[in-house]
Amino acid sequence: MANGQGRVRRALVRVVNDDNLDLYLLGTVAMVFTVLGITGISDAKTTSAVVVALLALLAFSQIRSRRLMEQIRNEGRGGAAALFSREFPPDLIPRRSQVHDLLLVGLAMSRTVHGMRPELPGILAAGGRIRVLVLDPTDESLIETAERLVADTFGPGKLRARIMTTLDDLTATRERIGGRLEIRVSSVIPSAGFNCLDTKGPRGLVCVQHYEFRPKGEASPMFTLEPGDGGWYQHFIDEAERLWEAGAEWPLSPSAAAARARRPTFSDEFGPEHDEAIDEATDLYVTGVARNIMVHGKYRRFEEKLQAGHRIRFLCVDPDSPAVELVANRRPGRTAEVIAGRVRQALQLLTELKEATGGDLSVRLTSHPVAMGTVVTDDALFVQYYSYQERRDLKFVLPAGAGEYGHFRAEAEHLWEDAKPYEP
């Protein structure tokens, strides 16, 4: 009996607290008096009074509904203010320290990576995965553009240093601890920074920081999204993942470094990518006047390549041809005898290299006074332009994807075809 009374009481409470109680009453009373009017039990006067009362009740119900709609609209107007913030959410750092799968995308990420130093070993040791994507510090034009974007934040010339600090810290951590720590660099400037935490799970979180133009302080606004926020949550996850997929692994391979060189940049010396490209090339072609310094300095490297079964070709100026005199006229303080002597020294070293390894080494001599030396690989072409009456030779790199790469490589091959084989 008590249980039955309890159920009735709970049902009455639900009905009384129901937001649609007024509609239920309106419908019930209207139905009752319709039946009474049809059967003649209720007279016209009574029915008219009830109709007026029902209309009054309906009016009050409409007023209540409009107030609710106005409240919803007001809350909607405050939605953006509630969503956006000028600061990172206070729970981001503690949640990030307990993450199992983390993707960070940004310009430099130096403060974030520095702040996570104590947590990184534990996350990696527990089998967690950490991915970090920052701007490519080797891309000159990219860094210049990004520095104009954030000039008042990092200060002039500081962005590259902050990126290198991040990359050095992460590389050292990976070498020391191991684990699933992945590092990539981007050749595009993202429109926002991303902290993506455990996005495959029910407690996933995406924190987005808008990169405004030349912010006076911290770039803003910032906002966070969770799985319950619907489609926009996945939208920003997908954008961060696309940026990650478009990045290149760090440290850059020689081919990636060459491919990211958007235009030839003249310099006095080649960077480390020069030697790395030589080491990786299985088919290496070198042209120049003498190349004795290169052969002498990289003798051991060439020996290892030949022993590994790699192919090497050298093209030098014929020391007995009139081209030697023409080359000497271009070089300050050099005579034809000096130039010829340097060529013969290189030829002697190459002969010794061939005899010592028995490898696939070919040498040809050209009677053409070559205007530049080249190191040709499938990934890039390294050019040394022989300046007239200047001791300094300008150097530049052409990636395999550049249109000029094919032109200069074809010229080098034409020289090889026209040259005569060297017989020691």
C-alpha positions as CSV (number, residue, x, y, z in Angstrom):
1,M,0.0,0.0,0.0
2,A,2.8,2.3,1.0
3,N,4.6,1.6,-2.3
4,G,1.5,2.5,-4.3
5,Q,1.0,5.8,-2.5
6,G,4.7,6.5,-3.1
7,R,4.4,6.0,-6.8
8,V,1.3,8.2,-7.0
9,R,3.1,10.9,-5.0
10,R,6.1,10.8,-7.4
11,A,3.8,10.9,-10.4
12,L,2.0,14.0,-9.0
13,V,5.4,15.7,-8.3
14,R,6.5,15.1,-11.9
15,V,3.3,16.4,-13.3
16,V,3.4,19.6,-11.1
17,N,7.0,20.3,-12.0
18,D,6.5,19.6,-15.7
19,D,7.2,22.6,-17.9
20,N,4.2,21.7,-20.0
21,L,1.7,21.6,-17.1
22,D,-0.2,24.7,-18.4
23,L,-0.7,23.0,-21.8
24,Y,-1.9,19.8,-20.2
25,L,-4.5,21.8,-18.2
26,L,-5.5,23.8,-21.2
27,G,-6.1,20.8,-23.4
28,T,-7.9,18.8,-20.6
29,V,-10.3,21.6,-19.8
30,A,-11.0,22.4,-23.5
31,M,-11.7,18.7,-24.1
32,V,-14.1,18.4,-21.1
33,F,-16.2,21.5,-21.9
34,T,-16.3,20.5,-25.6
35,V,-17.9,17.2,-24.6
36,L,-20.2,19.0,-22.1
37,G,-21.3,21.5,-24.7
38,I,-22.1,18.8,-27.3
39,T,-24.1,16.8,-24.8
40,G,-26.0,19.9,-23.6
41,I,-24.8,19.5,-20.0
42,S,-23.1,22.9,-20.0
43,D,-25.0,25.9,-21.2
44,A,-23.7,28.6,-23.6
45,K,-22.9,31.1,-20.9
46,T,-20.8,28.8,-18.9
47,T,-19.0,27.5,-22.1
48,S,-18.2,31.1,-23.2
49,A,-16.8,31.9,-19.8
50,V,-14.6,28.8,-19.9
51,V,-13.4,29.7,-23.4
52,V,-12.4,33.2,-22.2
53,A,-10.5,31.6,-19.3
54,L,-8.8,29.2,-21.7
55,L,-7.7,32.1,-23.9
56,A,-6.3,33.9,-20.8
57,L,-4.4,30.8,-19.8
58,L,-3.1,30.5,-23.4
59,A,-1.9,34.1,-23.3
60,F,0.0,33.5,-20.0
61,S,1.5,30.4,-21.5
62,Q,2.7,32.4,-24.5
63,I,4.2,35.1,-22.3
64,R,6.1,32.4,-20.4
65,S,7.3,30.8,-23.7
66,R,8.5,34.2,-25.0
67,R,10.5,34.8,-21.8
68,L,12.2,31.4,-22.1
69,M,13.1,32.2,-25.8
70,E,14.5,35.6,-24.8
71,Q,16.6,33.9,-22.1
72,I,17.9,31.4,-24.6
73,R,18.8,34.2,-27.0
74,N,20.6,36.1,-24.3
75,E,22.6,33.0,-23.3
76,G,23.4,32.6,-27.0
77,R,24.7,36.1,-27.2
78,G,27.0,35.4,-24.3
79,G,28.2,32.1,-25.8
80,A,31.2,33.5,-27.6
81,A,32.3,35.5,-24.5
82,A,31.9,32.3,-22.5
83,L,33.9,30.2,-25.1
84,F,36.8,32.5,-25.8
85,S,39.5,33.5,-23.4
86,R,42.7,35.6,-23.3
87,E,44.4,32.9,-21.2
88,F,44.9,29.2,-21.5
89,P,42.4,27.2,-19.4
90,P,43.7,26.6,-15.8
91,D,43.3,22.8,-16.1
92,L,45.3,22.5,-19.4
93,I,48.7,22.0,-17.7
94,P,47.6,19.3,-15.2
95,R,45.6,17.5,-17.9
96,R,48.6,17.6,-20.2
97,S,50.9,16.1,-17.6
98,Q,48.7,13.0,-17.4
99,V,48.1,12.6,-21.1
100,H,48.7,9.4,-23.0
101,D,48.5,10.7,-26.6
102,L,49.5,14.4,-27.2
103,L,49.9,16.4,-30.4
104,L,51.3,19.9,-30.1
105,V,51.3,22.2,-33.1
106,G,52.7,25.8,-33.0
107,L,55.3,28.3,-34.1
108,A,58.0,27.5,-31.6
109,M,56.4,25.7,-28.6
110,S,59.5,26.6,-26.5
111,R,57.5,27.5,-23.3
112,T,55.3,24.4,-23.6
113,V,58.1,22.0,-24.1
114,H,60.2,23.6,-21.4
115,G,57.3,23.4,-19.0
116,M,56.7,19.7,-19.8
117,R,60.3,18.7,-19.1
118,P,59.4,17.0,-15.8
119,E,56.5,15.1,-17.2
120,L,58.0,13.9,-20.6
121,P,60.0,11.0,-19.1
122,G,57.0,9.6,-17.3
123,I,54.6,9.9,-20.3
124,L,57.1,8.2,-22.6
125,A,58.1,5.5,-20.1
126,A,54.4,4.6,-19.7
127,G,54.1,4.0,-23.5
128,G,52.5,7.3,-24.3
129,R,52.9,9.1,-27.6
130,I,54.0,12.7,-27.9
131,R,54.1,14.5,-31.3
132,V,55.5,18.1,-31.7
133,L,55.3,20.2,-34.8
134,V,57.0,23.6,-35.1
135,L,58.1,25.8,-37.9
136,D,61.1,24.7,-40.0
137,P,64.1,26.8,-38.8
138,T,66.0,26.1,-42.0
139,D,63.4,27.8,-44.2
140,E,64.7,31.4,-44.4
141,S,61.6,33.0,-46.1
142,L,59.2,31.1,-43.8
143,I,61.0,32.4,-40.6
144,E,61.1,35.9,-42.0
145,T,57.3,35.9,-42.6
146,A,56.6,34.4,-39.2
147,E,58.7,36.9,-37.5
148,R,56.7,39.7,-39.1
149,L,53.6,38.0,-37.8
150,V,54.8,37.8,-34.2
151,A,57.3,40.6,-34.1
152,D,56.1,42.1,-30.8
153,T,55.9,38.7,-29.1
154,F,59.3,37.2,-29.5
155,G,61.3,40.2,-30.7
156,P,63.3,40.5,-33.9
157,G,65.5,37.6,-34.8
158,K,64.4,35.5,-31.7
159,L,61.9,33.1,-33.3
160,R,64.5,30.9,-34.9
161,A,66.5,30.7,-31.7
162,R,63.3,29.6,-29.8
163,I,62.5,27.0,-32.4
164,M,66.0,25.6,-32.2
165,T,65.8,25.5,-28.4
166,T,62.6,23.4,-28.7
167,L,64.1,21.0,-31.3
168,D,67.4,20.6,-29.3
169,D,65.5,19.8,-26.1
170,L,63.2,17.3,-27.8
171,T,66.0,15.6,-29.7
172,A,68.1,15.3,-26.5
173,T,65.1,13.9,-24.7
174,R,64.5,11.3,-27.4
175,E,68.1,10.2,-27.4
176,R,68.2,10.0,-23.7
177,I,64.9,8.3,-22.9
178,G,63.6,6.9,-26.2
179,G,59.9,6.1,-26.5
180,R,57.3,7.4,-28.9
181,L,58.5,11.0,-29.2
182,E,58.1,12.3,-32.7
183,I,59.3,15.6,-34.0
184,R,58.4,17.3,-37.2
185,V,58.9,20.8,-38.8
186,S,56.4,22.6,-40.9
187,S,56.9,24.6,-44.1
188,V,53.6,26.5,-43.6
189,I,52.6,29.0,-40.8
190,P,49.5,27.6,-39.0
191,S,46.6,29.9,-38.4
192,A,46.4,28.6,-34.8
193,G,48.3,26.7,-32.2
194,F,46.9,23.3,-31.1
195,N,47.1,21.2,-27.9
196,C,45.3,17.9,-28.7
197,L,45.0,15.6,-25.7
198,D,43.9,12.0,-25.9
199,T,41.5,12.9,-28.8
200,K,40.5,9.3,-29.4
201,G,39.1,8.9,-25.9
202,P,36.0,10.1,-24.1
203,R,38.0,12.7,-22.1
204,G,39.7,14.2,-25.1
205,L,40.4,17.9,-25.3
206,V,41.5,20.3,-28.0
207,C,42.8,23.7,-27.0
208,V,43.1,26.2,-29.9
209,Q,45.1,29.5,-29.8
210,H,44.4,31.9,-32.5
211,Y,47.6,33.5,-34.0
212,E,46.6,37.1,-34.3
213,F,48.8,39.5,-36.3
214,R,51.4,41.2,-34.1
215,P,49.7,40.7,-30.7
216,K,50.7,43.0,-27.9
217,G,50.9,40.1,-25.5
218,E,49.8,36.5,-25.6
219,A,48.1,35.7,-28.9
220,S,44.4,35.3,-28.4
221,P,41.6,34.3,-28.2
222,M,41.9,30.7,-26.9
223,F,39.2,28.2,-26.6
224,T,38.8,24.5,-25.7
225,L,36.5,21.9,-27.2
226,E,35.6,18.4,-25.9
227,P,33.8,15.4,-27.5
228,G,30.5,16.7,-26.3
229,D,30.9,19.9,-28.3
230,G,30.0,18.1,-31.6
231,G,31.4,18.5,-35.0
232,W,33.7,21.5,-34.3
233,Y,35.7,19.3,-31.9
234,Q,36.6,16.9,-34.7
235,H,37.1,19.8,-37.2
236,F,40.0,21.2,-35.2
237,I,41.5,17.8,-34.6
238,D,41.5,17.1,-38.3
239,E,43.2,20.4,-39.0
240,A,46.0,19.7,-36.5
241,E,46.4,16.2,-38.0
242,R,46.7,17.6,-41.6
243,L,49.4,20.0,-40.5
244,W,51.2,17.1,-38.8
245,E,51.0,14.9,-41.9
246,A,52.4,17.7,-44.1
247,G,55.4,18.2,-41.9
248,A,58.9,16.7,-42.3
249,E,60.7,14.6,-39.7
250,W,63.4,16.3,-37.7
251,P,66.4,16.3,-38.2
252,L,65.8,16.8,-41.8
253,S,67.2,14.3,-44.3
254,P,69.4,15.7,-47.0
255,S,66.7,15.3,-49.6
256,A,64.1,17.0,-47.3
257,A,66.5,19.9,-46.6
258,A,67.2,20.3,-50.3
259,A,63.6,20.1,-51.3
260,R,62.7,22.9,-48.8
261,A,65.1,25.3,-50.4
262,R,62.6,27.5,-52.2
263,R,65.1,29.4,-54.2
264,P,68.9,29.4,-54.6
265,T,70.7,31.2,-51.9
266,F,74.3,32.2,-52.5
267,S,76.8,31.5,-49.7
268,D,80.5,31.2,-49.2
269,E,80.3,27.6,-48.1
270,F,77.9,24.7,-48.3
271,G,76.1,23.5,-45.1
272,P,76.2,20.1,-43.6
273,E,73.6,18.9,-46.2
274,H,76.5,18.9,-48.7
275,D,78.4,16.1,-47.0
276,E,75.1,14.3,-46.0
277,A,74.0,14.3,-49.6
278,I,77.3,12.8,-50.7
279,D,77.0,10.1,-48.1
280,E,73.5,9.1,-49.1
281,A,74.0,9.2,-52.9
282,T,74.4,5.8,-54.5
283,D,75.2,7.5,-57.8
284,L,77.5,10.5,-57.4
285,Y,78.7,12.8,-60.2
286,V,81.3,15.6,-59.6
287,T,82.5,18.2,-62.1
288,G,85.0,20.9,-61.7
289,V,88.4,22.2,-62.8
290,A,90.7,20.0,-60.6
291,R,88.7,19.0,-57.4
292,N,92.0,18.0,-55.8
293,I,91.0,19.6,-52.4
294,M,87.7,17.7,-52.4
295,V,89.3,14.4,-53.4
296,H,92.0,14.8,-50.7
297,G,89.6,15.9,-48.0
298,K,86.9,13.3,-48.7
299,Y,89.2,10.4,-49.7
300,R,88.1,8.2,-46.9
301,R,84.4,9.0,-47.6
302,F,84.8,8.1,-51.3
303,E,86.6,4.9,-50.4
304,E,83.7,3.7,-48.2
305,K,81.2,4.5,-50.9
306,L,83.1,2.5,-53.5
307,Q,83.4,-0.4,-51.1
308,A,79.7,-0.2,-50.5
309,G,79.1,-0.6,-54.3
310,H,78.2,3.0,-55.0
311,R,79.0,4.6,-58.4
312,I,81.2,7.7,-58.6
313,R,82.1,9.8,-61.6
314,F,84.6,12.7,-61.8
315,L,85.0,15.2,-64.6
316,C,88.0,17.5,-64.6
317,V,89.6,19.9,-67.1
318,D,92.2,18.2,-69.3
319,P,95.6,19.4,-68.0
320,D,97.1,19.1,-71.5
321,S,94.3,21.1,-73.2
322,P,94.2,24.9,-74.0
323,A,91.3,25.1,-71.5
324,V,93.8,25.2,-68.7
325,E,95.1,28.6,-69.8
326,L,91.6,29.9,-70.0
327,V,90.8,28.7,-66.5
328,A,94.0,30.2,-65.2
329,N,93.1,33.6,-66.6
330,R,89.9,33.6,-64.5
331,R,91.7,32.8,-61.3
332,P,93.7,35.6,-59.6
333,G,97.4,34.7,-59.0
334,R,97.1,31.3,-60.8
335,T,99.1,30.1,-63.8
336,A,98.3,27.4,-66.3
337,E,101.1,25.3,-64.7
338,V,99.6,25.6,-61.3
339,I,96.2,24.6,-62.5
340,A,97.5,21.7,-64.5
341,G,99.5,20.5,-61.5
342,R,96.4,20.5,-59.3
343,V,94.5,18.5,-61.9
344,R,97.2,15.9,-62.1
345,Q,97.3,15.7,-58.3
346,A,93.6,14.9,-58.2
347,L,94.0,12.4,-61.0
348,Q,96.7,10.6,-59.1
349,L,94.5,10.4,-56.0
350,L,91.5,9.1,-58.0
351,T,93.8,6.4,-59.6
352,E,94.9,5.3,-56.2
353,L,91.3,5.2,-55.0
354,K,90.3,3.0,-58.0
355,E,93.1,0.6,-57.5
356,A,92.6,0.3,-53.7
357,T,88.8,-0.4,-53.9
358,G,88.2,-1.8,-57.3
359,G,85.0,0.1,-57.2
360,D,82.8,1.7,-59.8
361,L,84.9,4.9,-60.3
362,S,85.0,6.6,-63.6
363,V,87.1,9.7,-64.6
364,R,86.8,11.9,-67.7
365,L,88.7,15.0,-68.9
366,T,87.1,17.8,-70.8
367,S,88.7,20.4,-73.0
368,H,86.0,22.9,-72.1
369,P,86.9,25.6,-69.5
370,V,84.0,24.8,-67.1
371,A,82.5,27.9,-65.6
372,M,81.3,26.1,-62.4
373,G,81.8,22.9,-60.5
374,T,78.9,20.7,-59.5
375,V,78.1,17.9,-57.2
376,V,75.1,16.0,-58.7
377,T,72.9,13.7,-56.7
378,D,69.3,12.5,-57.3
379,D,68.1,14.7,-54.5
380,A,70.0,18.0,-55.1
381,L,72.6,19.7,-57.2
382,F,75.4,21.7,-55.4
383,V,76.8,24.4,-57.6
384,Q,80.1,26.3,-57.1
385,Y,80.3,29.3,-59.4
386,Y,83.8,30.2,-60.5
387,S,83.9,34.0,-60.2
388,Y,86.1,36.0,-62.6
389,Q,89.3,37.4,-60.9
390,E,87.8,36.8,-57.4
391,R,89.1,34.4,-54.9
392,R,85.7,33.8,-53.4
393,D,83.4,31.4,-55.3
394,L,79.7,31.7,-54.7
395,K,77.8,28.5,-53.9
396,F,74.1,27.5,-54.1
397,V,71.9,24.5,-53.9
398,L,69.2,23.4,-56.3
399,P,66.7,20.8,-55.0
400,A,65.6,18.1,-57.4
401,G,62.1,19.6,-57.6
402,A,63.4,22.9,-58.9
403,G,63.1,23.6,-62.7
404,E,66.7,24.7,-62.9
405,Y,67.9,21.4,-61.4
406,G,67.1,19.6,-64.7
407,H,68.9,22.3,-66.7
408,F,72.1,22.2,-64.8
409,R,72.1,18.4,-64.5
410,A,71.6,18.1,-68.3
411,E,74.5,20.5,-68.9
412,A,76.7,18.4,-66.6
413,E,75.8,15.2,-68.5
414,H,76.5,16.8,-71.9
415,L,80.0,17.7,-70.6
416,W,80.5,14.0,-69.6
417,E,79.3,12.7,-73.0
418,D,81.7,15.1,-74.8
419,A,84.7,14.4,-72.5
420,K,87.3,11.7,-73.0
421,P,87.9,8.8,-70.5
422,Y,91.0,9.2,-68.4
423,E,93.5,6.3,-68.8
424,P,96.3,6.5,-66.1
